[in-house]
Amino acid sequence: MAEPSRPLDALNNARDKRVVVELKNNRIYVGKLKSFDIHVNVVLEDAEEHVDGEVKRKLGVIFIRGDTITIISPE
């Protein structure tokens, strides 16, 4: 896999892989990254909300607005 040269390249490399998304309100979601746009709005599939390292609830497909995201990381 080529080293990403732009931030959206890194997201593109993570497409269809499980990622951890942390929000400004400290909520954490884990799921398969299905899509994103230039505003870093993301759609996760098989998403779960995590609290204290444990699954709090399973959500399925969710949309997360990009301006609420602080971190997106491979799981």
N, C-alpha and C positions, 0 to 999 in steps of 0.2 A: 504494500500500500504506500502510495506517495505521501510525502510529508505535506500537510496542508500549508498553503501559502497565504490564505485569507481566512478570516473567521468563519465565513459561511462554508468554506471547503471542509472545515472540521465537522460542522454539522452535517454536511452532505455525506461524509465518511461514516457518520453515526446512524444514518438512515437505516431503518429496519433492524436496529440493534437496541438493546435495553439501555436506557439512560436514567440518571437521577437528575431531577429538576428541583432546585431549591428556590423558594420565592422570598420576596422582601418581608413577608409576614412570618417567615421561618417555617412555613409548611413545606413538606417534602413529598414529591410524587415520583414514582418509579414506573416506567413503562417502555414499550417499544416505540421509538420515534418514527412516526409515519410521514409527517410532512412539516414544513416550516416555510416562512416567507422572509422578506427582507427586514421586517420589523421583529423578527425572531418570535413571532407568534408560533406556537407549536401544537401539533396534534399527537397525542400519545394513545396507543392501543394497549389493551390489557393493563390499564393504569391502576395503581394502588397508592393510597395515601399512607405514609409512614409517620408514626409518632414514637419517639424514644427507641428507634431502631426496629420497631415491630409494625406489621401491617395493621392499620386501624380499620380500613375499609377498602373494598375492591370497587373500582369505578367504571371499568370498561374503557370506552373511547372518550377522551376528554380533550378540550381545547384550552390552552393556557395562553393568556395575553402576554406578549413579549415584554411589555414595560413593567410587569410584576416579577420577572425572573432575575435572580442574581447569579445563579450558577447552573450550567448544564454539564454533566460529566458522564462518561461511560460508567456503567455499573461495575 
